[in-house]
Each structure stands twice: as structure tokens, then as C-alpha cells.
Amino acid sequence: MKKIFSIFLIILITAVGQAQKNKQNLIIGTYTNKCESKGIYVYDFDSNTGSFNFKNATENVINPSYLTVSKNNNFIYSVNENGAESTVSSFGYNSSNGKLNLINKQSSKGADPCYIINDDKNVIVANYSGGNISVFGKNPDGSISEAKQVVQHFDKGINTKRQEGPHVHMVHFSPDKKFVLSNDLGNDKVYSYQYNPNSSTAILKIKDSVSVKSGSGPRHLTFSNDGKYVYLLQELDGSLTVFSYSNGILKKMEETTILAKGFKGTFSSADIHISPDGKFLYATNRGEANTISIFKILKNGKLESKGQTSTLGKGPRNFAIDPSGNFLLVANQYTNDIVIFKRNKNTGAIADTGKRIMLCSPVCLVFTKN
């Protein structure tokens, strides 16, 4: 009898452990000025079934549209996109219960921050309307210092409505963390900065910049899993450019589009990510398109289009693929929902699961360990 009980106990413990292994925390950043939102939400997500459960949320946090999680999973840093009053916030994060506690905030030193990254030493922010990059030091308690460096961009583009000045739209570490790449929608350039994390004032030092097609508006980029290629999504003309990458230098290889053949409506490219296995690339498109484009990544780094799929909502912003690669989640800003798609790992195709997370104006999706 004792032997049977022991076997049962081992099976139960194994089953519980496996169930926990399939669980991730899904952290969601939102806009809070268009509808009722508390700011940042934390959900429990099951990568086997695509099911989810609410865990926790902040209170009265203004427009935490983009966020980033510390490597040790103890802190979350978010932008507070609020025009000239914009700030950057630090939160203590309990991954077990999803609770966030505000530690401190600092001026973003530029209007409308729209992207944020961090490592052990610094938090780096892209300020869209300010046209600059701000670097904040990290303190042992998780708080952030005042900005240690502000890098201002200049120039403008040919689109007089959207490119009247510089608009920094993203900052992104290179895989080896030796460089930070930055897209500027306003002047059609991608900058490469040498990253000196321990410097007190010159954390970012310009290495190179590359100009893209005039009026294209570079928005987001991502690296191939092996770090040899960079894929750049342009917001204003739907272009998707492939670059070879080495030691901070980008060299253009080819250019394609995320637009469906013959599409004539309005559009606005949004986000770009690669599947965990490195085989497929996805990119969202807003406006009247409201699609996600799928590409197979070839051995030479170039792309083969696999078509477009509706995001089943309006205004798809950020999207995320769960760490298992089983599911792809799209944040539809204007229909106030997050659509959960099942991924076919062999073909890259996605299919609606029917599951929805209903939230006010979701923007940013980040998976972390629970």
C-alpha cells in the first residue's frame, strides 16, 4: 500500500511540476487615456492550451505603453507616454503573484517615449516626439537614476505630416550587447551606437548610420536568431528590409513588403518578431489592413512570403509569440482585445483559438517566468 501511495505521489508531483513548466506570466502594457485601464496587467498563460487567468494589475499608472523586464525577473521598467510630461517608471515585480510596486520615476527627457530596454546597468528609452534617446542608470534597489545621457537626433524626411523632425521609434541591443541600434521614423535612418555600459556619461557612442528609402519611416527591427541578419519594418510604406549585420554595421541585402498584392487601402506597419525556432518572421499592419504578414526565413537570411492573415481586430500594435512557439498573441489597440492564435510550427500559419483577453487599449505584450 505504501509503495502504491509513493508511486501516486511521485506521479502527482511530476504532473504539477510539468503544469508549472507550461505556465508563463504575460505582462501587458496599455494606454489609459482612451478607456478604463489600470495601467500594467499580469496574466498567467498556459503554453499548452492557450488559456489564461488574471493575476494582478497596477493602479493609476499613466500610459505604460511599453515595458521591459529585468534579467533577474525582479523589476519592470515602463515608459509613461504623456507628451511633455512623459516619465519612465521602475516597479518591483513579484512574479509569483504578479504584483507590481512603484519604486520611482524619472523624467524621460523627451516627449512621448515609445520603446524601452534594459540590462544589468542601464535602462534605455526611445523618445518619439522628442527625437532622442535617454539612458538611465540602475540602482541596487531597482530604482533608476536621472538620465545620464541624452542623445539627440536631427533632420527630417519627405513626409511633411509624419517626418517634420526626428522621431526615434526603437532602441534594440545587438545580440552580443556591444551595440544599440535605433530606428528614426522621422529622418529615415537606422543608427548603430557602440554601447559602453559602465561609462558615466558616454554610454552610447555613434558607430554608424544607414539611410533607408526616403519616406519609408523605419519603425521596428529584429535580429535573426544567429545574429547575422537584421529585419527592418518601415511604418509609412510597408517596406521590410533585410540587412546583413556584423560588429555594428548594416548592409542592405533585399527589400520586400508586408502589403498584400493589390492592396489599396490605408495601412501603418507596427511590429515585427521571429519565431523561437528562427524559421518564421511575422509583422503587423494597421489602418484598413489589420493583418499580420508571415514570412519563411531562408538559409541565406532572405524572406519568402507566406501571405497575410487578419488580426481579427483593429489597430494591431505589439504582438508576442510565447516561449514554446505554440501561440501568437496580437494586441488590437482599437478593439480593446488580445487575440490568441495557435501557431503551426511547420508552416508558420496561425489559426484563431477563439480565446480573447479583453483589455482597454492593449499595446505591449511581454512573457516572463512565473
C-alpha positions in Angstrom: 0.0 0.0 0.0 2.8 2.4 0.9 4.5 1.6 -2.4 1.4 2.4 -4.4 1.0 5.6 -2.4 4.6 6.6 -3.1 4.2 6.0 -6.8 1.0 8.0 -6.9 2.7 10.9 -5.0 5.6 10.9 -7.5 3.2 11.0 -10.4 1.3 13.8 -8.8 4.4 15.9 -8.1 5.7 15.3 -11.7 2.3 16.3 -13.1 2.2 19.5 -11.0 5.8 20.3 -12.0 5.1 19.8 -15.7 2.0 22.0 -15.4 4.0 24.8 -13.8 6.7 24.4 -16.5 4.0 25.2 -19.1 2.9 28.4 -17.3 4.3 31.8 -18.1 3.5 35.3 -16.9 2.1 37.6 -19.6 2.7 41.2 -18.8 0.6 43.8 -20.7 1.2 47.5 -21.1 -1.8 49.7 -22.1 -2.9 53.2 -22.9 -5.0 54.6 -20.0 -6.4 57.9 -21.5 -8.9 56.4 -24.0 -10.9 54.0 -21.9 -10.7 52.5 -18.4 -7.4 50.9 -17.7 -5.3 50.5 -14.5 -2.0 50.5 -16.5 0.0 47.3 -16.4 -1.7 43.9 -16.2 -0.3 40.5 -15.4 -1.9 37.2 -16.5 -1.0 33.6 -16.1 -0.6 32.0 -19.5 -0.6 28.2 -20.3 1.6 27.5 -23.3 0.0 24.1 -23.8 -3.6 25.2 -24.0 -3.5 28.9 -24.7 -5.7 29.5 -21.6 -5.1 32.4 -19.2 -6.0 33.8 -15.8 -5.8 37.3 -14.4 -3.2 37.7 -11.6 -2.7 41.3 -10.8 -2.6 44.9 -12.0 -1.2 48.3 -11.1 -3.3 51.2 -10.0 -3.4 54.7 -11.6 -0.3 54.3 -13.9 -0.4 56.7 -16.8 0.0 55.2 -20.3 2.6 52.4 -19.7 2.6 51.7 -23.4 5.9 49.8 -23.5 7.8 48.0 -20.8 10.8 45.7 -20.2 11.6 43.2 -17.5 14.9 42.8 -15.7 17.0 39.7 -16.3 16.6 38.5 -12.7 12.8 38.9 -13.1 12.5 41.2 -10.1 11.9 44.6 -11.7 9.8 46.0 -14.5 10.6 49.3 -16.2 7.9 51.1 -18.3 7.5 54.3 -20.2 4.7 56.7 -19.3 3.8 58.2 -22.6 2.3 61.6 -21.8 3.6 64.3 -24.1 5.9 66.8 -22.5 5.1 65.3 -19.1 6.4 61.9 -20.0 8.3 59.8 -17.5 10.0 56.4 -17.0 9.0 54.2 -14.1 10.6 51.4 -12.1 8.5 48.8 -10.4 9.3 46.0 -8.0 7.9 42.8 -9.5 6.7 39.6 -7.7 6.5 37.0 -10.5 4.6 34.5 -8.2 1.6 36.7 -7.6 2.1 39.3 -10.4 2.1 42.2 -8.0 3.9 45.4 -9.1 5.0 48.2 -6.7 6.2 51.5 -7.9 9.8 52.2 -6.8 10.4 55.6 -8.5 10.1 57.5 -11.7 12.2 60.0 -13.7 11.6 62.5 -16.5 12.0 60.8 -19.8 13.9 63.9 -21.1 11.9 63.7 -24.3 8.2 63.7 -25.2 6.3 60.5 -25.8 8.7 57.7 -25.1 7.6 54.6 -27.2 10.2 51.9 -26.5 12.3 50.8 -23.6 15.1 48.2 -23.0 17.3 47.3 -20.0 20.4 45.3 -19.0 22.2 44.9 -15.6 23.5 48.5 -15.7 21.1 50.8 -17.6 17.6 51.5 -18.9 17.5 53.0 -22.4 14.4 54.7 -23.8 13.4 55.9 -27.3 11.5 59.2 -27.2 9.3 59.5 -30.3 8.2 63.2 -30.2 11.4 64.3 -28.5 13.5 62.7 -31.3 16.1 61.5 -28.8 17.4 58.6 -26.7 17.7 58.7 -22.9 19.9 56.5 -20.8 19.1 55.9 -17.1 21.4 54.2 -14.6 20.0 51.3 -12.4 20.5 51.3 -8.6 20.8 48.1 -6.5 17.2 48.6 -5.2 15.8 48.6 -8.7 15.2 52.4 -8.9 16.5 54.4 -11.8 18.8 57.4 -11.7 18.1 60.7 -13.5 19.1 60.5 -17.2 22.9 60.0 -17.5 22.9 60.7 -21.2 20.6 62.1 -23.8 21.4 61.6 -27.5 19.5 64.0 -29.8 18.7 63.1 -33.4 18.3 65.7 -36.1 16.9 66.2 -39.7 13.6 65.4 -41.2 12.0 63.4 -44.1 9.9 64.0 -47.2 6.5 63.2 -45.5 5.6 66.6 -44.1 2.9 65.2 -41.8 4.9 62.5 -40.2 8.5 63.4 -40.8 8.7 67.1 -39.8 11.5 66.2 -37.4 13.4 63.2 -35.9 11.2 60.6 -34.3 13.1 57.9 -32.5 10.9 54.8 -32.6 13.0 52.0 -31.1 16.2 51.0 -29.3 17.5 47.4 -29.6 20.5 45.7 -28.2 22.7 43.7 -30.6 22.8 40.0 -29.5 26.3 40.5 -28.0 25.2 43.6 -26.2 28.1 45.6 -27.7 25.8 47.9 -29.7 22.4 49.5 -29.5 20.5 50.0 -32.8 18.0 52.8 -33.1 15.3 53.4 -35.7 14.3 57.0 -36.5 11.0 57.2 -38.4 11.4 61.0 -38.9 14.7 61.0 -40.8 14.7 57.6 -42.4 17.8 56.4 -40.7 18.9 53.4 -38.5 21.7 54.3 -36.1 24.3 52.0 -34.6 25.7 53.0 -31.2 28.7 51.4 -29.5 27.4 50.5 -26.0 29.6 51.3 -23.0 27.5 50.2 -20.1 29.9 51.3 -17.3 30.5 54.8 -18.6 29.1 57.6 -16.5 28.2 60.0 -19.4 29.1 58.4 -22.8 27.2 55.2 -22.6 26.2 55.4 -26.3 28.8 56.4 -28.9 27.8 56.6 -32.6 29.4 53.8 -34.7 27.5 54.1 -38.0 24.1 55.0 -39.5 22.4 53.8 -42.6 19.7 55.6 -44.6 16.7 53.8 -46.0 14.2 54.7 -48.7 13.0 58.3 -48.3 9.6 58.5 -46.7 9.6 54.9 -45.6 9.7 55.6 -41.9 11.7 52.9 -40.1 9.8 51.7 -37.0 10.8 48.4 -35.5 13.6 45.9 -36.2 14.6 42.4 -35.0 17.7 40.2 -35.3 17.9 36.7 -36.7 18.4 34.1 -34.1 22.1 33.7 -35.2 22.7 37.4 -35.1 23.8 37.6 -38.7 20.8 39.4 -40.1 18.6 42.4 -39.2 15.0 42.8 -40.4 13.7 46.3 -40.5 10.0 47.2 -40.7 9.1 50.6 -42.2 5.8 52.1 -41.0 5.0 54.6 -43.7 5.4 52.5 -46.9 5.1 48.9 -45.6 8.7 48.0 -46.6 10.5 45.2 -45.0 14.3 45.4 -45.5 16.8 42.6 -44.8 20.4 43.6 -43.8 23.4 41.6 -43.1 24.9 42.5 -39.7 28.4 42.4 -38.3 30.0 44.4 -35.5 27.6 47.3 -35.6 27.5 47.6 -39.4 24.3 47.1 -41.5 24.5 46.2 -45.2 21.3 46.0 -47.3 20.6 42.6 -48.9 17.0 42.8 -50.1 13.7 44.6 -49.7 10.1 43.3 -49.8 6.7 44.4 -48.4 4.2 43.3 -45.8 1.3 44.6 -48.1 -0.9 42.1 -49.8 -0.7 42.1 -53.5 -3.1 44.7 -55.0 -4.0 46.2 -51.5 -5.2 49.8 -52.0 -6.4 50.9 -48.5 -4.7 52.8 -45.7 -2.0 51.0 -43.7 0.5 51.6 -40.9 3.2 48.9 -40.2 3.6 48.2 -36.5 5.6 45.3 -35.0 8.0 42.6 -36.1 9.2 39.3 -34.4 10.8 36.0 -35.3 9.5 32.6 -34.0 11.6 31.0 -31.2 13.0 28.4 -33.7 14.1 31.1 -36.0 12.2 29.7 -39.0 9.5 32.3 -39.5 9.1 36.1 -39.3 5.8 37.9 -38.6 4.9 41.6 -39.0 1.7 43.5 -38.1 -0.1 46.2 -40.1 -2.8 48.6 -39.0 -5.0 51.2 -40.8 -7.6 49.4 -43.1 -5.3 46.4 -43.4 -5.3 45.0 -39.9 -3.2 42.0 -40.8 -0.2 40.0 -39.8 2.2 39.0 -42.6 4.1 35.7 -42.4 7.5 35.0 -44.0 9.6 32.0 -44.1 13.3 32.8 -43.3 15.6 31.1 -45.9 19.1 29.8 -45.1 20.7 32.9 -46.7 18.6 35.2 -44.4 16.3 36.3 -47.2 12.5 36.1 -46.9 9.8 34.1 -48.7 6.2 35.5 -48.2 3.6 33.1 -46.9 0.8 35.7 -47.1 -1.3 37.7 -44.7 -3.8 36.8 -42.0 -6.4 39.0 -40.4 -5.6 40.1 -36.8 -9.4 39.8 -36.2 -9.4 43.3 -34.6 -8.4 46.9 -35.3 -5.1 48.6 -34.7 -2.7 45.6 -34.1 0.3 47.1 -32.2 2.7 44.9 -30.4 2.4 41.1 -30.6 4.3 38.3 -28.9 5.0 34.6 -29.5 5.0 32.6 -26.3 8.4 30.9 -25.5 7.2 27.5 -26.6 6.3 28.9 -30.0 2.8 27.3 -29.7 0.8 30.6 -29.7 1.0 34.1 -31.1 -0.9 36.9 -29.3 -1.9 40.1 -31.0 -2.7 43.3 -29.1 -5.5 45.1 -31.0 -5.4 48.6 -29.6 -8.7 49.9 -31.1 -10.9 46.9 -30.5 -9.6 46.5 -26.9 -8.7 42.9 -27.1 -5.8 40.5 -27.4 -6.4 37.7 -29.9 -4.8 34.4 -29.2 -3.7 32.4 -32.3 -2.4 28.9 -32.5 0.8 28.5 -34.5 1.7 25.7 -36.9 5.4 25.3 -36.3 5.9 23.6 -39.6 4.2 26.1 -41.9 4.2 29.2 -39.8 0.5 29.6 -40.3 -1.7 30.9 -37.5 -5.3 30.0 -36.6 -7.8 31.6 -34.3 -8.3 29.8 -31.0 -11.4 31.8 -30.2 -9.7 32.9 -27.0 -9.6 36.7 -26.2 -8.2 38.8 -23.4 -10.4 41.8 -23.2 -8.5 44.9 -22.1 -8.6 48.6 -22.7 -6.2 49.7 -25.4 -3.5 47.0 -25.1 -0.2 47.9 -26.6 2.8 45.8 -25.3 3.0 42.1 -24.6 5.9 40.5 -22.7 6.3 36.9 -21.5 8.3 36.2 -18.3 8.8 33.3 -15.9 6.1 33.0 -13.3 
